[in-house]
């Protein structure tokens, strides 16, 4: 019969083996902590397997500050557009949208931007250091990114975001006309201006990177078991973790890093955290589908095209739809059709479709910190579409908390109880 996996408490148990959980495991294991990771499928097998592969350290703008509210009515009329909400899900979403509206205020935006900028500075330093000491720097691509616009008016509308990046000392420049072809041959002439970010980085394949980081954590002593965490019960300074198959595991410290499912576990710890899912879609085409020089960003259409060692990934957009609605792969097909218009020589056959659940909080900042009144339970979730980007920073911050050190940045803006 299923029972207690180990009668003695594990020092640290991490619920979730996505890129956030794996990065935390790597930081803790190399610092000498005894770590057990639990996940229902495997290492980076779900949402972390199919992201756009960007290390988007310059993406400091909260979702609420990107003109989303002004565009929302138009986008909602297009079920395949950049930002979609299924009508059947809208009533459940109203409280989250209200908090999102509050986060769009000028003062709230300024605070979120400042916190995100600090997080990104730490994220870049920690990720580059982690990749170097794990011997994975060969998986880093430093080709920059190119965001494309179909008119000068579209660039002008986006200019406040570029002004904010300039204030944060993020390098970029705008390019026009024929010069665009030097950065990416084969673009449709409909694009008249682009913004190039030279320090933008991507990885060769996000799933393979996550699995390589896990191999490093494993060599440092971290362990993994497969199981679906269904419940947590804090008691007497320890936490009992209930798995779906009936097993129970005792943890001295628990880190909840289960992505879009994390709020369900947080609720059992007494915290109501307004987490929603940015359901992201993509299609990964064969490697030879196009001569893609760098990640291309089509902000007005809500998707990107990324060169990977394993293919050309066309994906993005946001569908707020929770965890239970069936995928709508027509969204993947719509992005692929647009990609063909934007890159006329793109071969669109032989692709693999995918959908993932990106955990999103209304102010675009993750929840990093302790559970309310439970000092041995830690939260590390809600990174939205920036999980890969902020994974090493989160690993560092959770290690700081568990080790009793002063966190590398001020964690007040990321307080899980801020809502």
C-alpha positions as CSV (number, residue, x, y, z in Angstrom):
1,X,0.0,0.0,0.0
2,X,1.2,3.6,-0.6
3,X,2.5,5.2,2.5
4,X,5.1,7.6,3.7
5,X,7.9,7.9,1.2
6,X,10.4,8.5,4.0
7,X,9.5,8.6,7.7
8,X,12.2,11.2,8.4
9,X,11.6,14.7,7.0
10,X,13.4,15.8,3.9
11,X,15.2,19.1,4.5
12,X,13.8,20.8,1.5
13,X,11.0,19.6,-0.8
14,X,10.2,21.5,-4.0
15,X,6.8,21.0,-5.5
16,X,7.3,21.5,-9.3
17,X,10.1,20.5,-11.7
18,X,9.6,23.3,-14.2
19,X,12.5,25.7,-14.8
20,X,11.7,27.6,-11.6
21,X,11.8,24.5,-9.4
22,X,14.9,23.1,-11.2
23,X,16.8,26.4,-10.7
24,X,15.9,26.5,-7.0
25,X,17.1,22.9,-6.7
26,X,20.4,23.8,-8.4
27,X,21.0,26.7,-6.1
28,X,20.1,24.8,-2.9
29,X,21.9,21.6,-3.8
30,X,25.2,23.4,-4.7
31,X,24.9,25.2,-1.3
32,X,24.8,21.9,0.5
33,X,21.1,21.5,1.2
34,X,19.3,18.1,0.9
35,X,16.7,18.6,-1.8
36,X,13.8,16.5,-3.1
37,X,11.9,17.6,-6.2
38,X,8.4,16.3,-6.9
39,X,6.5,16.6,-10.2
40,X,3.7,14.7,-11.9
41,X,5.4,14.3,-15.3
42,X,9.1,14.9,-15.2
43,X,11.9,17.5,-15.6
44,X,10.7,20.6,-17.6
45,X,8.1,18.4,-19.4
46,X,5.2,20.9,-19.2
47,X,5.0,24.7,-19.5
48,X,8.8,25.0,-19.3
49,X,9.3,22.7,-22.3
50,X,7.6,24.9,-25.0
51,X,8.4,28.6,-24.2
52,X,9.8,31.0,-26.6
53,X,13.4,30.5,-25.3
54,X,14.0,34.1,-24.5
55,X,16.2,35.4,-21.7
56,X,14.2,38.7,-21.8
57,X,16.2,40.7,-19.4
58,X,15.1,44.0,-21.0
59,X,11.4,43.1,-20.8
60,X,10.8,45.2,-17.7
61,X,7.4,46.6,-18.6
62,X,4.4,45.1,-16.7
63,X,1.7,43.6,-19.0
64,X,-0.7,46.3,-17.8
65,X,1.7,49.1,-19.0
66,X,1.9,47.8,-22.6
67,X,-1.3,49.5,-23.8
68,X,-3.2,46.3,-23.3
69,X,-6.2,48.0,-21.7
70,X,-6.7,50.4,-24.6
71,X,-6.4,47.5,-27.1
72,X,-8.4,45.1,-25.1
73,X,-11.9,45.8,-26.6
74,X,-10.6,45.4,-30.1
75,X,-8.6,42.3,-29.3
76,X,-11.5,40.6,-27.5
77,X,-13.6,40.8,-30.7
78,X,-11.0,38.6,-32.3
79,X,-10.9,35.1,-30.7
80,X,-7.6,34.4,-32.5
81,X,-6.0,37.7,-31.6
82,X,-3.1,38.6,-29.3
83,X,-5.2,38.7,-26.1
84,X,-8.3,36.5,-25.9
85,X,-10.8,35.7,-23.2
86,X,-13.4,33.0,-23.9
87,X,-16.9,34.4,-23.1
88,X,-17.7,31.4,-20.9
89,X,-14.7,32.2,-18.7
90,X,-15.1,35.9,-18.4
91,X,-17.3,35.8,-15.2
92,X,-14.6,33.9,-13.4
93,X,-11.9,36.3,-14.6
94,X,-13.6,39.6,-13.4
95,X,-11.8,39.8,-10.0
96,X,-8.4,39.2,-11.7
97,X,-9.2,41.8,-14.4
98,X,-10.1,44.3,-11.7
99,X,-6.7,43.9,-10.1
100,X,-5.1,44.1,-13.5
101,X,-6.9,47.4,-14.0
102,X,-5.6,48.7,-10.6
103,X,-2.1,47.7,-11.7
104,X,-2.4,49.8,-14.8
105,X,-2.5,53.1,-12.7
106,X,0.5,55.4,-13.1
107,X,1.8,55.0,-9.6
108,X,1.3,51.2,-9.6
109,X,3.0,50.9,-12.9
110,X,6.0,52.9,-11.8
111,X,6.4,50.6,-8.7
112,X,6.1,47.5,-10.7
113,X,8.5,48.7,-13.3
114,X,11.1,49.6,-10.7
115,X,10.8,46.2,-9.1
116,X,10.9,44.4,-12.4
117,X,14.0,46.3,-13.4
118,X,15.8,45.2,-10.2
119,X,14.6,41.6,-10.7
120,X,15.9,41.6,-14.3
121,X,19.4,42.9,-13.2
122,X,19.6,40.1,-10.7
123,X,18.2,37.6,-13.3
124,X,20.8,38.4,-15.9
125,X,23.8,38.2,-13.5
126,X,22.6,35.0,-11.9
127,X,21.6,33.2,-15.1
128,X,24.9,34.0,-16.8
129,X,26.8,32.9,-13.8
130,X,24.8,29.7,-13.4
131,X,25.3,28.8,-17.1
132,X,29.0,29.4,-16.8
133,X,29.6,27.3,-13.7
134,X,27.4,24.5,-15.0
135,X,29.3,24.4,-18.3
136,X,26.1,25.3,-20.2
137,X,27.3,28.6,-21.8
138,X,27.3,26.9,-25.2
139,X,23.5,26.8,-25.0
140,X,23.3,30.6,-24.8
141,X,22.6,32.7,-28.0
142,X,23.5,36.4,-28.0
143,X,22.0,37.5,-31.3
144,X,19.8,40.3,-29.9
145,X,16.1,40.7,-30.8
146,X,14.3,42.7,-33.5
147,X,10.8,44.1,-32.7
148,X,9.0,45.0,-35.9
149,X,6.4,47.7,-36.7
150,X,4.2,48.3,-39.8
151,X,4.2,52.1,-39.5
152,X,5.9,54.9,-37.8
153,X,2.7,55.5,-35.9
154,X,2.9,52.0,-34.4
155,X,6.5,52.7,-33.2
156,X,5.3,56.1,-31.8
157,X,2.6,54.3,-29.7
158,X,5.3,52.0,-28.3
159,X,7.8,54.8,-27.6
160,X,6.9,55.2,-23.9
161,X,8.1,51.6,-23.4
162,X,11.4,52.4,-25.1
163,X,11.8,55.5,-23.0
164,X,11.3,53.4,-19.9
165,X,14.0,51.0,-21.1
166,X,16.4,53.9,-21.9
167,X,15.9,55.2,-18.4
168,X,16.8,51.7,-17.1
169,X,20.0,51.8,-19.2
170,X,18.9,49.1,-21.6
171,X,20.6,49.5,-25.0
172,X,18.5,49.6,-28.2
173,X,18.2,51.5,-31.5
174,X,15.6,51.9,-34.2
175,X,16.4,50.9,-37.8
176,X,14.4,51.6,-41.0
177,X,13.9,50.7,-44.6
178,X,16.6,48.6,-46.3
179,X,18.7,48.4,-43.2
180,X,16.1,45.9,-41.8
181,X,17.2,43.3,-44.3
182,X,20.7,43.4,-42.8
183,X,19.3,42.3,-39.5
184,X,16.8,39.8,-41.0
185,X,16.7,39.0,-44.7
186,X,13.4,37.9,-46.1
187,X,11.1,40.2,-44.2
188,X,7.8,41.4,-45.8
189,X,8.0,45.0,-47.0
190,X,5.0,45.8,-44.8
191,X,7.5,46.3,-41.9
192,X,9.1,49.8,-42.2
193,X,10.8,50.2,-38.9
194,X,12.3,47.9,-36.2
195,X,13.8,48.2,-32.7
196,X,17.0,46.2,-32.1
197,X,18.0,45.2,-28.6
198,X,21.6,44.0,-28.8
199,X,21.8,42.4,-25.4
200,X,18.6,40.3,-25.8
201,X,19.5,36.6,-25.4
202,X,17.9,33.3,-26.1
203,X,18.8,29.7,-25.4
204,X,19.2,26.9,-27.9
205,X,16.3,24.9,-26.5
206,X,14.5,25.7,-23.2
207,X,13.5,22.1,-22.3
208,X,17.1,20.8,-23.0
209,X,18.5,23.7,-20.9
210,X,16.2,22.8,-18.0
211,X,17.1,19.1,-18.1
212,X,20.9,20.0,-18.3
213,X,20.5,22.3,-15.2
214,X,18.7,19.4,-13.4
215,X,21.7,17.1,-14.3
216,X,23.9,19.6,-12.5
217,X,21.6,19.7,-9.5
218,X,21.5,15.9,-9.4
219,X,25.2,15.7,-9.4
220,X,25.2,18.1,-6.4
221,X,22.8,15.6,-4.6
222,X,19.3,16.7,-5.5
223,X,16.7,13.9,-5.9
224,X,13.5,13.6,-8.0
225,X,10.4,11.5,-7.5
226,X,7.4,11.4,-9.8
227,X,4.1,12.2,-8.2
228,X,1.2,14.7,-8.3
229,X,1.1,16.9,-5.2
230,X,-2.6,17.1,-4.2
231,X,-2.4,18.5,-0.7
232,X,-0.1,20.1,2.0
233,X,-0.7,20.1,5.7
234,X,1.6,22.2,7.9
235,X,2.0,20.9,11.5
236,X,4.6,21.2,14.2
237,X,7.2,23.0,12.1
238,X,7.0,20.4,9.3
239,X,4.8,19.9,6.4
240,X,3.1,16.7,5.2
241,X,2.8,16.5,1.4
242,X,0.0,14.3,0.0
243,X,0.4,12.8,-3.4
244,X,-2.4,11.7,-5.7
245,X,-1.5,8.0,-5.4
246,X,-1.8,8.0,-1.6
247,X,1.9,8.5,-0.6
248,X,2.8,11.1,1.9
249,X,6.1,12.9,2.3
250,X,7.4,14.9,5.2
251,X,9.3,18.1,4.6
252,X,11.2,20.4,6.9
253,X,10.9,23.2,4.4
254,X,8.5,23.2,1.4
255,X,8.9,25.4,-1.8
256,X,5.8,25.7,-3.9
257,X,7.0,26.2,-7.4
258,X,4.2,24.4,-9.3
259,X,3.5,27.2,-11.9
260,X,-0.1,27.7,-12.8
261,X,-1.2,25.1,-10.2
262,X,0.6,26.8,-7.3
263,X,-2.3,28.9,-6.0
264,X,-4.3,25.7,-5.2
265,X,-1.5,24.6,-2.9
266,X,-1.1,28.1,-1.5
267,X,-4.8,28.2,-0.6
268,X,-4.2,25.2,1.6
269,X,-1.6,27.2,3.4
270,X,-4.0,30.0,4.1
271,X,-3.1,32.4,1.2
272,X,-5.5,33.4,-1.5
273,X,-3.3,34.5,-4.4
274,X,-5.0,35.8,-7.6
275,X,-3.1,33.7,-10.1
276,X,-4.4,33.3,-13.6
277,X,-3.1,31.5,-16.6
278,X,-1.7,33.1,-19.8
279,X,-2.3,30.1,-22.0
280,X,0.4,30.3,-24.6
281,X,0.4,28.5,-28.0
282,X,3.1,27.8,-30.5
283,X,4.1,25.7,-33.5
284,X,7.7,24.5,-33.8
285,X,8.7,24.0,-37.4
286,X,11.7,22.0,-38.7
287,X,15.1,23.7,-38.4
288,X,15.4,24.3,-42.2
289,X,12.1,26.1,-42.4
290,X,13.7,29.6,-42.7
291,X,17.0,31.3,-42.3
292,X,16.2,33.0,-39.0
293,X,19.0,35.2,-37.7
294,X,17.5,36.1,-34.3
295,X,14.3,36.3,-32.3
296,X,11.7,38.4,-34.1
297,X,9.0,40.1,-32.1
298,X,5.7,41.2,-33.6
299,X,4.3,43.2,-30.6
300,X,1.3,44.4,-32.5
301,X,0.3,40.8,-33.2
302,X,1.3,39.3,-29.8
303,X,3.8,36.7,-30.9
304,X,7.5,36.0,-31.6
305,X,9.5,33.7,-33.9
306,X,12.6,32.1,-32.3
307,X,15.5,30.1,-33.8
308,X,16.2,27.0,-31.8
309,X,18.7,24.2,-32.3
310,X,15.6,22.0,-32.5
311,X,13.5,24.1,-34.8
312,X,11.8,27.4,-35.6
313,X,9.3,28.3,-32.9
314,X,6.3,30.5,-33.8
315,X,4.3,31.4,-30.7
316,X,3.1,33.6,-28.0
317,X,-0.2,35.5,-27.6
318,X,-2.3,35.4,-24.4
319,X,-5.5,33.5,-23.8
320,X,-6.8,33.9,-20.2
321,X,-8.7,30.7,-19.7
322,X,-7.8,28.9,-16.5
323,X,-6.7,25.3,-16.3
324,X,-9.7,23.3,-17.4
325,X,-10.8,24.7,-20.8
326,X,-9.7,22.6,-23.8
327,X,-6.8,24.0,-26.0
328,X,-7.8,26.1,-29.0
329,X,-5.1,25.2,-31.5
330,X,-6.7,27.5,-34.0
331,X,-4.6,30.1,-32.2
332,X,-1.4,28.3,-33.2
333,X,-2.6,28.1,-36.8
334,X,-3.5,31.8,-36.9
335,X,0.0,32.8,-35.7
336,X,1.5,30.5,-38.3
337,X,-0.5,32.0,-41.1
338,X,0.6,35.5,-40.0
339,X,4.2,34.3,-39.8
340,X,4.0,33.2,-43.4
341,X,2.7,36.7,-44.4
342,X,5.5,38.3,-42.5
343,X,8.2,35.9,-43.8
344,X,7.0,34.9,-47.2
345,X,9.7,32.3,-47.7
346,X,8.9,30.5,-44.4
347,X,8.0,26.8,-44.9
348,X,5.1,26.0,-42.7
349,X,4.8,22.2,-43.0
350,X,5.9,19.6,-40.5
351,X,5.3,21.7,-37.3
352,X,4.5,20.5,-33.8
353,X,1.7,22.3,-32.0
354,X,1.8,23.0,-28.3
355,X,0.0,24.9,-25.5
356,X,1.3,25.8,-22.0
357,X,0.0,27.4,-18.9
358,X,1.9,30.5,-17.9
359,X,1.2,31.5,-14.3
360,X,0.3,35.2,-14.2
361,X,-0.4,37.7,-11.4
362,X,-2.2,41.0,-12.1
363,X,0.9,43.2,-11.6
364,X,3.2,41.0,-13.7
365,X,5.5,40.4,-10.7
366,X,6.0,36.9,-9.2
367,X,5.1,35.8,-5.7
368,X,8.4,35.1,-3.9
369,X,8.5,34.8,-0.1
370,X,7.0,32.9,2.8
371,X,3.5,31.7,3.4
372,X,1.5,33.7,5.8
373,X,2.3,32.5,9.3
374,X,4.2,29.5,8.1
375,X,7.9,30.4,8.0
376,X,9.0,27.0,6.6
377,X,6.8,27.2,3.5
378,X,8.0,29.3,0.6
379,X,6.4,30.5,-2.6
380,X,8.1,30.9,-6.0
381,X,5.5,31.2,-8.7
382,X,3.6,33.7,-10.9
383,X,6.3,34.6,-13.3
384,X,3.9,34.8,-16.3
385,X,5.9,34.6,-19.6
386,X,9.2,35.4,-17.8
387,X,9.8,32.1,-16.0
388,X,12.9,31.1,-17.9
389,X,14.2,34.7,-17.8
390,X,13.8,35.0,-14.0
391,X,14.5,31.4,-13.0
392,X,18.1,31.8,-11.8
393,X,17.2,35.0,-9.9
394,X,14.4,33.1,-8.2
395,X,16.7,30.2,-7.3
396,X,19.1,32.7,-5.7
397,X,16.4,34.4,-3.7
398,X,14.8,31.2,-2.4
399,X,18.3,30.0,-1.5
400,X,18.9,33.3,0.4
401,X,15.7,32.9,2.3
402,X,16.2,29.2,3.2
403,X,19.8,29.8,4.2
404,X,18.9,32.7,6.4
405,X,20.7,35.3,4.3
406,X,19.6,38.8,3.4
407,X,17.9,38.5,-0.1
408,X,19.9,39.9,-3.0
409,X,17.1,42.4,-3.7
410,X,14.2,43.9,-1.8
411,X,11.4,41.3,-1.8
412,X,8.7,43.6,-0.6
413,X,7.2,44.1,-4.2
414,X,7.1,40.3,-4.6
415,X,5.4,39.7,-1.2
416,X,2.9,36.9,-1.8
417,X,0.4,38.6,0.5
418,X,0.5,41.9,-1.3
419,X,-3.0,41.4,-2.8
